[in-house]
Amino acid sequence: MSRTARVERATKESSVLVELNLDGTGEISVETGVPFFDHMLSQLGKHSGFDLRVKTDGDVAVVIHCGNDEQGLVYIEGEAHCTVQVRCERCGDDMTMHIDSSFAYTPIKGDDSAQEEIPQRYDVVETDEHGEVNLRQLVEDELILALPLFPMHDEGSCDPAKVQMSWGEIEPEPEKPNPFAILQELKKK
């Protein structure tokens, strides 16, 4: 009897594949995009002697540092990177885009009157009733703000047939009288 398992999960945003063979030889292939997690899974497979394959796509890589600055303010700074599928506004085809965002926040209470003293390098984030910040929501908001308003391929990469689209003829506008013509006539008098 084979003691193996294979699990695949795919959503619009990400996909995960895990294959496990308990009677393996210690063959390991781990690609999660999170270096520490890759290391821990690799060590688990190596020392247990089973075969393990883990492959993920579409996750967000986030690095966050928290601390106190020279003014004594608590800060949250970091970077977020991900790859997304968007639709080109020029040709209408799907395209892959890499999104990078860096951020620096200082948390405040909703009624904090010291907002004027916060340095410009920090954005302000309000804490909840427990004094906590929702980091997941913070990173998600930063990535949404980093998306371009009108994503487009390079002009040479778009299909010329799709770029040269037209929907009917545009009629020329009838000539309108000059609204200042009356003022010119008054000036002449």
Number of C-alpha atoms within 10 A of each C-alpha: 3 7 9 14 11 12 10 12 10 12 8 8 12 14 14 16 16 16 15 18 19 16 12 16 14 19 14 19 17 20 17 20 15 14 10 10 13 16 13 12 18 21 14 16 23 16 9 12 17 18 21 25 18 20 15 18 16 18 17 19 14 16 11 14 10 13 11 11 10 6 8 8 14 14 18 20 16 16 17 18 17 16 17 17 13 17 16 17 14 19 19 15 14 14 13 13 17 10 16 16 17 16 16 18 18 23 20 20 17 12 8 10 9 9 12 8 7 13 12 9 10 15 15 17 17 17 15 13 9 7 11 12 16 11 11 9 10 13 21 13 11 16 19 11 11 13 16 11 8 10 16 20 19 9 11 7 9 16 14 12 8 12 13 9 10 8 5 6 6 7 6 6 6 6 6 6 8 8 8 8 10 10 10 10 9 8 8 6 5
